[in-house]
Amino acid sequence: MKKNTIANGSLNTQMPDNKGFFGSYGGAFVPPSLEKAMQDITDAYMQIKEDETFVEELQHLQQTYTGRPSPIYHCKRLSAELGGAQIYLKREDLNHTGSHKINHCIGEVLLAKRMGKKKVIAETGAGQHGVALATAAALLGLECDIYMGTVDVAKQAPNVRRMQVLGAKVVPVDRGTKTLKDAVDAAFEAYLEDPETTMYAIGSVVGPHPFPMMVRDFQSVVGREARSQFLEIKGALPNYVVACVGGGSNAMGIFSGFLDDTEVTIIGVEPGGRGPFPGENAATMAYGKPGKIHGFACYLLQDDKGEPLPVYSIASGLDYPGVGPQHCHLRDIERVKYKVASDRDALTAFYNLSRLEGIIPALESSHAVGYAIRLARTLDKDTNILVNLSGRGDKDMDYVLDNYPLEEFENQPMLVR
């Protein structure tokens, strides 16, 4: 009988090595003052991931609190309008708190509580990780501090209020680009002040070991469900699996279920923003090169001195100059293809999915839907595309309507040409 663990074996769970490397990427490049704290987290996680009582508690909360399993939905009207491949959605937007982020946040806060921590600290961009962590902290009785760039505080005001209502302290970060990268810097600095009683709960498959492995494992429930569900619905696997990639947690979650299925084409969609020039996008795989940021090695948008470049995306949760180390390795071994979707692609998908399916997607997820729309038109009707709809767009409504009014899109063909 298979032991009940957080993630069972595949190409996905054979990595990283014992130093936290996925091929050439990952590791733990941290100040000496943090080395013990990182090792303590690693040791605790490696113990609890095989602990059936921990896994059972996590699964119970996933089912009774998060609302798992999330369903798979066939976008019949959108697919018919496109006249090509059939688009299906893995509905992570239906999770409690409205995104995939709750999957790893409950796991991280459970781990922090097991370790005797009193507080969790985190960064957030779009606010979805912040809301999910604040929710998990409220559920399990821990304090919670969330660091957020002031640009994102203004863009994502509804999520800021949600975090505050949930009891979290939201700390605005007013330096640098005032966005996600700077929020990560500030959160790490706060963590350095008291690693004994706090735990940094990283919001993606990034950062020093063990976080890329740990967040991936907590998110792997998405891929396991999706693979089983699609087989049940269609009697076959999808031809394509598509997800947006910033740091890469939602993508790594769904990709993990299909990495060993070589007949499935897997595509990660990065934010192309306004164009290919530095500061106009956050497409790390497309325009970056190997470097180091926030304690790990990855592809990085960087200048000639190795310093991170300013980045931009219409989606606050994607504007990060690095990317998860496992994604970097999967790119190098050509198991996953990484493509780019522009702001325009994302906005068109935002309105299309809303109007044709009654589903308002997060701007982050809209990048994956936007790419899937373009892809579907090139394929026949017997081809199936499964998109991870990582979050809902409630948080983006005011920003989109104020800056990209519906009238601009109503005067044009609704679907991408």
Beta strands, then each sheet from edge to edge (+ up, - down):
strand 1: 21-22
strand 2: 25-26
strand 3: 72-74
strand 4: 86-91
strand 5: 119-124
strand 6: 143-149
strand 7: 169-173
strand 8: 198-200
strand 9: 240-244
strand 10: 265-273
strand 11: 289-293
strand 12: 296-300
strand 13: 336-342
strand 14: 384-389
sheet 1: 1+ 2-
sheet 2: 3+ 4- 14- 9- 10- 13-
sheet 3: 7+ 6+ 5+ 8+
sheet 4: 11+ 12-
end
